[in-house]
Amino acid sequence: FFIRPLWHSIRAVWVDATGATVELAGAEAMERLQLQFTASDGLRSPTDLSLSLELKSGGSVSIFLDVLKNFINFREFSYACEKGFDVGG
């Protein structure tokens, strides 16, 4: 199966050493995380994701992203792959 990220659902929460919290969602969260990605072509290529952020000592950041699970089409495999013939002994 493949996991497809739902980018509109991204949410990030920053907590500094004093306990102060900042929560951002959507495009604002992506900008602050300096998030860059190359989306899948929808067939077999993976989604490439990178991010960059400045985080002071004692701080933390949590990132939340909903995903959609898609199963691989049966016709994309050779005959009898469900029996393990495509896997080495």
MINUVO-388474 format. One line per 4 residues: number of its first residue (from 0); their letters; for each residue x, y, z of N, C-alpha, C. Coordinates in nm, 4 decimals. Layout:
residues N
NUM) a) X/Y/Z/X/Y/Z/X/Y/Z  ...
//
This chain:
residues 89
0) ffir) 0.0822/-0.1179/0.0000/0.0000/0.0000/0.0000/0.0872/0.1250/0.0000  0.0273/0.2353/-0.0362/0.0951/0.3639/-0.0363/0.0257/0.4573/0.0616  0.1037/0.5434/0.1248/0.0496/0.6465/0.2124/0.0554/0.7785/0.1360  -0.0575/0.8447/0.1221/-0.0628/0.9736/0.0514/-0.0921/1.0837/0.1514
4) plwh) 0.0001/1.1790/0.1657/-0.0217/1.2878/0.2615/-0.1306/1.3840/0.2148  -0.2082/1.4334/0.3078/-0.3110/1.5335/0.2809/-0.2559/1.6674/0.3312  -0.1848/1.7375/0.2442/-0.1072/1.8550/0.2849/-0.1918/1.9650/0.3467  -0.3159/1.9784/0.3077/-0.4000/2.0840/0.3640/-0.4263/2.0627/0.5137
8) sira) -0.4002/1.9421/0.5640/-0.4290/1.9113/0.7046/-0.3079/1.9317/0.7969  -0.1938/1.9776/0.7433/-0.0739/1.9893/0.8258/-0.0944/2.0896/0.9390  -0.0399/2.0531/1.0557/-0.0487/2.1377/1.1749/0.0818/2.1209/1.2509  0.1369/2.2299/1.3025/0.2620/2.2243/1.3780/0.2463/2.3023/1.5079
12) vwvd) 0.3030/2.2485/1.6150/0.2953/2.3122/1.7471/0.4369/2.3285/1.8013  0.4750/2.4538/1.8285/0.6050/2.4849/1.8880/0.5847/2.5141/2.0358  0.6713/2.4579/2.1195/0.6709/2.4865/2.2625/0.8128/2.5276/2.2994  0.8279/2.6491/2.3589/0.9625/2.6919/2.3961/0.9946/2.6474/2.5382
16) atga) 1.1145/2.6789/2.5860/1.1611/2.6326/2.7170/1.0748/2.6843/2.8315  1.0047/2.7970/2.8112/0.9183/2.8517/2.9167/0.7796/2.7902/2.9158  0.7489/2.7114/2.8135/0.6173/2.6490/2.8030/0.5214/2.7245/2.7131  0.5654/2.8388/2.6574/0.4799/2.9142/2.5655/0.4587/2.8320/2.4380
20) tvel) 0.3357/2.8336/2.3884/0.2982/2.7508/2.2737/0.2535/2.8355/2.1560  0.2988/2.7965/2.0379/0.2524/2.8572/1.9125/0.2040/2.7426/1.8244  0.0806/2.7543/1.7751/0.0247/2.6509/1.6877/-0.0130/2.7137/1.5545  0.0358/2.6541/1.4461/0.0051/2.7010/1.3117/-0.0492/2.5855/1.2290
24) agae) -0.1312/2.6180/1.1308/-0.1895/2.5150/1.0446/-0.1808/2.5581/0.8993  -0.1892/2.4598/0.8107/-0.1939/2.4856/0.6677/-0.0693/2.5530/0.6140  -0.0896/2.6519/0.5266/0.0210/2.7206/0.4595/0.1129/2.7906/0.5589  0.0568/2.8464/0.6664/0.1404/2.9144/0.7664/0.2381/2.8177/0.8310
28) amer) 0.1928/2.6978/0.8636/0.2804/2.5962/0.9229/0.3877/2.5541/0.8234  0.3496/2.5363/0.6972/0.4456/2.4954/0.5943/0.5541/2.6020/0.5750  0.5150/2.7288/0.5780/0.6123/2.8373/0.5633/0.7094/2.8418/0.6812  0.6568/2.8335/0.8018/0.7435/2.8411/0.9204/0.8377/2.7213/0.9286
32) lqlq) 0.7937/2.6047/0.8831/0.8779/2.4848/0.8811/0.9724/2.4836/0.7610  0.9559/2.5788/0.6706/1.0303/2.5829/0.5446/1.0175/2.4471/0.4730  0.8961/2.3969/0.4738/0.8661/2.2660/0.4174/0.8707/2.2714/0.2656  0.9428/2.1780/0.2073/0.9488/2.1641/0.0621/0.9206/2.0186/0.0285
36) ftas) 0.8430/1.9986/-0.0757/0.8163/1.8609/-0.1162/0.7957/1.8518/-0.2663  0.8265/1.7337/-0.3156/0.7991/1.6982/-0.4537/0.6943/1.5891/-0.4488  0.5780/1.6193/-0.4997/0.4661/1.5252/-0.4914/0.4880/1.4044/-0.5813  0.4270/1.2951/-0.5433/0.4280/1.1723/-0.6224/0.3580/1.1958/-0.7550
40) dglr) 0.3957/1.1189/-0.8545/0.3266/1.1277/-0.9830/0.1937/1.0515/-0.9799  0.1612/0.9940/-0.8640/0.0359/0.9208/-0.8508/0.0467/0.7749/-0.8880  0.1611/0.7341/-0.9381/0.1787/0.5948/-0.9774/0.2754/0.5248/-0.8819  0.4056/0.5385/-0.9085/0.5015/0.4637/-0.8283/0.6068/0.5497/-0.7587
44) sptd) 0.6197/0.6752/-0.7964/0.7257/0.7562/-0.7366/0.6846/0.8043/-0.5970  0.7795/0.8088/-0.5047/0.7479/0.8518/-0.3675/0.7381/1.0042/-0.3589  0.6809/1.0521/-0.2514/0.6803/1.1944/-0.2222/0.8070/1.2254/-0.1446  0.8813/1.3254/-0.1907/1.0051/1.3669/-0.1249/0.9741/1.4865/-0.0367
48) lsls) 1.0140/1.4805/0.0898/0.9809/1.5834/0.1877/1.1060/1.6289/0.2606  1.1238/1.7603/0.2750/1.2323/1.8140/0.3568/1.1798/1.9353/0.4317  1.2370/1.9592/0.5484/1.1987/2.0759/0.6266/1.3199/2.1283/0.7014  1.3111/2.2532/0.7401/1.4203/2.3171/0.8120/1.3597/2.4132/0.9131
52) lelk) 1.4087/2.4088/1.0369/1.3572/2.5000/1.1369/1.4636/2.5295/1.2414  1.4472/2.6424/1.3054/1.5364/2.6812/1.4140/1.4646/2.6527/1.5449  1.5293/2.5756/1.6297/1.4680/2.5348/1.7554/1.5680/2.5567/1.8675  1.5329/2.6428/1.9613/1.6231/2.6744/2.0717/1.6257/2.5602/2.1719
56) sggs) 1.7326/2.5579/2.2510/1.7498/2.4552/2.3537/1.6296/2.4520/2.4485  1.5814/2.3327/2.4772/1.4666/2.3169/2.5671/1.3326/2.3277/2.4976  1.3331/2.3595/2.3680/1.2087/2.3718/2.2934/1.1739/2.2425/2.2216  1.0529/2.2375/2.1704/1.0107/2.1204/2.0931/0.9131/2.1647/1.9851
60) vsif) 0.9023/2.0826/1.8827/0.8030/2.1050/1.7780/0.7369/1.9712/1.7466  0.6066/1.9731/1.7336/0.5299/1.8538/1.6964/0.4610/1.8833/1.5641  0.4676/1.7876/1.4724/0.4091/1.8049/1.3399/0.3042/1.6962/1.3192  0.1862/1.7375/1.2767/0.0749/1.6463/1.2541/0.0320/1.6568/1.1085
64) ldvl) 0.0099/1.5417/1.0448/-0.0293/1.5385/0.9048/-0.1193/1.4175/0.8813  -0.2398/1.4420/0.8344/-0.3299/1.3321/0.8003/-0.2827/1.2669/0.6710  -0.3039/1.1380/0.6596/-0.2644/1.0649/0.5400/-0.3799/0.9777/0.4909  -0.3733/0.9429/0.3644/-0.4712/0.8539/0.3021/-0.3971/0.7276/0.2606
68) knfi) -0.4485/0.6134/0.2973/-0.3851/0.4858/0.2634/-0.4489/0.4307/0.1361  -0.3662/0.4100/0.0337/-0.4121/0.3533/-0.0932/-0.3451/0.2188/-0.1143  -0.4199/0.1219/-0.1598/-0.3650/-0.0094/-0.1872/-0.3124/-0.0156/-0.3301  -0.2104/-0.0951/-0.3514/-0.1513/-0.1141/-0.4829/-0.2474/-0.1952/-0.5681
72) nfre) -0.2636/-0.1547/-0.6921/-0.3520/-0.2282/-0.7830/-0.2970/-0.3679/-0.8094  -0.3823/-0.4668/-0.8004/-0.3447/-0.6070/-0.8207/-0.2801/-0.6289/-0.9571  -0.3265/-0.5589/-1.0583/-0.2771/-0.5778/-1.1942/-0.1346/-0.5251/-1.2150  -0.0795/-0.4548/-1.1150/0.0565/-0.4029/-1.1276/0.1624/-0.5085/-1.0967
76) fsya) 0.1219/-0.6305/-1.0620/0.2156/-0.7358/-1.0263/0.2046/-0.8541/-1.1203  0.3104/-0.9321/-1.1215/0.3123/-1.0483/-1.2099/0.2179/-1.1576/-1.1599  0.2000/-1.2581/-1.2423/0.1131/-1.3705/-1.2118/0.1538/-1.4372/-1.0800  0.0592/-1.4652/-0.9952/0.0752/-1.5408/-0.8714/0.1682/-1.4746/-0.7699
80) cekg) 0.1774/-1.3422/-0.7712/0.2641/-1.2756/-0.6736/0.2128/-1.2934/-0.5306  0.0819/-1.3183/-0.5158/0.0266/-1.3380/-0.3820/0.0789/-1.4656/-0.3160  0.1373/-1.5546/-0.3937/0.1927/-1.6786/-0.3400/0.3418/-1.6678/-0.3068  0.3996/-1.5480/-0.3280/0.5373/-1.5264/-0.2899/0.6399/-1.5636/-0.3942
84) fdvg) 0.5967/-1.5922/-0.5187/0.6923/-1.6318/-0.6215/0.7877/-1.5191/-0.6577  0.7515/-1.3956/-0.6275/0.8372/-1.2825/-0.6621/0.9389/-1.2515/-0.5504  0.9361/-1.3290/-0.4425/1.0244/-1.3048/-0.3282/1.1316/-1.4142/-0.3238  1.2558/-1.3714/-0.3118/1.3652/-1.4695/-0.3032/1.3569/-1.5534/-0.1770
88) g) 1.4087/-1.6766/-0.1840/1.4049/-1.7714/-0.0733/1.4919/-1.7291/0.0378
//
